[in-house]
Amino acid sequence: MKLSARNVLKGKVKKIIPGAVNSEVIIEIAGGTEVVSVITKESVETLGLQEGKQVYAVIKASNVMVAVD
C-alpha cells in the first residue's frame, strides 16, 4: 500500500456502531488511544470490517486546529 497521506496509524477495530446510512468505526491504536471514523455502511461491508480486525487509520487533512485553555 502506497499513499500520499503521511499519517497512517495501525490498529484494530474495537467497535462498530451501525447506522441507517453511515457507521461509526472505533479503532484502537497503540497505547489504547482510540480514533473514530464515520464511514458509509457500504464501506464497512466492502472492507469486511468487524471487531478485532487489523486496519489502518489514514488521516489526510489540509488543516489541523490547535486550542488551549
Buried (B, 14 or more C-beta within 10 A) or exposed (E): EEEEEEEEBEBEBBEBEEEEEBBBBBBBBEEEEEBEBEBEBEEBEEEEBEEEEEBBBBEEEEEEEEEEE
